[in-house]
């Protein structure tokens, strides 16, 4: 049943995107139908507030390296998804707040589940991922400085990015 709902939502989302009518509710519906809610989420506004207040958080990017290299949230550490290896995690106290993100939140939720199983006690998934971060007007960086570029994952998913310059390879 869940799979048929997923595919229905995916088709409807595709229909809206194809008509050039991307709406935040379509993005939200797509995200809500992809997430299993196995990891607590944090919103963009709350993450920005924690970062502005210099709260002690660890920010992990669960996208692939080519996506991370195009841009990432400042201060994020690359951990990947397909080749995720807990041995490569930065040194983190198991009680420290860890925020994981990807493009929209699906891959980061899966990495968050792995972190939970490793004993991390305060793991949060960024709802809407880096797409929502950029859409709400927050900056991203590359290896050198602030950038307008944002990796759109692929042509279909990149339709959900409303700000910045989309890069798809």
Secondary structure, 3 states (H helix, E strand, C coil): CHHHHHHHHHHHHHHHHHCCCCCHHHHHHHHHHHCCCCCCEECHHHHHHHHHCCCCEEEEECCCHHHHHHCECCCCEECCCCCCCHHHCCCCCCCCEEEEECCCCHHHHHHHHHHHHCCCCEEEEECCHHHHHHHCCCCEECCCCEECEEECCCHHHHCCCCCCEEECC
